[in-house]
């Protein structure tokens, strides 16, 4: 079990669902893989797993460098087939990496193909540290930025985008994002979400401009940093009264 997830907490959170599944056989949408259909806010973290896994599957045959920005407890590098010719790099806060490496060691998981790069996106030059760890700026790479953008300030967001844009032509950046709707909405759901994130020590800081069409606002942000929007899936319907609250996207270095 991951640190920070006490046994009792896991029981209280998941046992009702497990019990209901054993009785009826029903699997809630949030726990289905691959995730399919419309994505509500409460299922974003589950749905994005399918999006990022698909991005890796499609990109890696032509790219031999995988960089996970804000890796957290992501296990994708350890789930790749052994014969996959890819160099993996994980960029994250030193404390998080220390805990993760201890867990991987206890689990007996081989990490020799992964380079751990300790860095703070809001303070450090993570790209310079990445190069020092063996990353080749002359070869295209796939960057994964999952569940991170909403917790960084705008300066760090733009700096990260520019750094990715300085890499080899054909490099890809897959990421998820919130719009300013999540930061400004007065609905009970988002007010609670912001309060919970702040209480956990990770306040929501960044959102793409929610003005419709949000896709164009995202594209403009990427273009201003030297990237082109390759693929995008908006989350939430855009109408006269409603605004998109987030999305999944892939950008490319042209």
C-alpha positions, 0 to 999 in steps of 0.5 A: 500500500502507498504511504499516506493511505492508512488501512482503515481509510482504504476500507472506509473508502472502498469497502462499500464499492467492493461489497456492492460489486461482490453482490451485484457484479457491477463495476462503477464507471470510475473503476473501469479500464479503459475508460469510455464515454463522457467524463464527469469531474469526479472521474477525471483522475481515472479517465486520464489513465486511459488517455496517457496509456494510449499516448505512450502506446502510440508514441513509443514505437518512434521515440526512445526517450520517456520523460515523466514530469511530476512523476509521483507514484506513476509506474509506467516505466516499470510496466513497459515490456522488457524489450522496449528500447526506451530510456526513462526519466522521472522528474519530481520533488526529492522527498517524493522520489525518496519515498517512491524509491524505497517502495520500489526497492521493497517490492523488488522492482528493477529500476536500472532503466530509469533515471531519477531527476530531483527538481522543483518545477517552480524553483529549479531548471529541471531540463538542465538536470535532465540533461545531466542525467543522460537525456539527449536534447538531439533526439525526440522524446515523449513527455508525460505531465499527468495531474500536475499543471493545476498545482503550478503557478502560471510562470512555472507552466509557461517555463515548462512549456518553453523547455519542452519546446526547446527539445528535438523536433517531433517531441511530444507533450501529453498533459491534462489541465483544468480551466479557470472554471475550476478556480472561479466556479461557485458550485458546491462541487468546485468550492469543495474541491478547491478547499480540499486541495488547499487543505491537503497542501496542494492548492489549485493554482492554474487554469487555461482561460475558460472563454469559449472555445477553450481549445483555442485558448489552449492552442494560443498558450501552447503557441506562445511557448513554441508548441503546436496543439496536436490533439485535444479532448475538452471536458465539460460542455461549452454552451451559453451558460456553461464552460469547459472545466478541463481537458486532455491534450497532446502538443508537439515540437514542430 
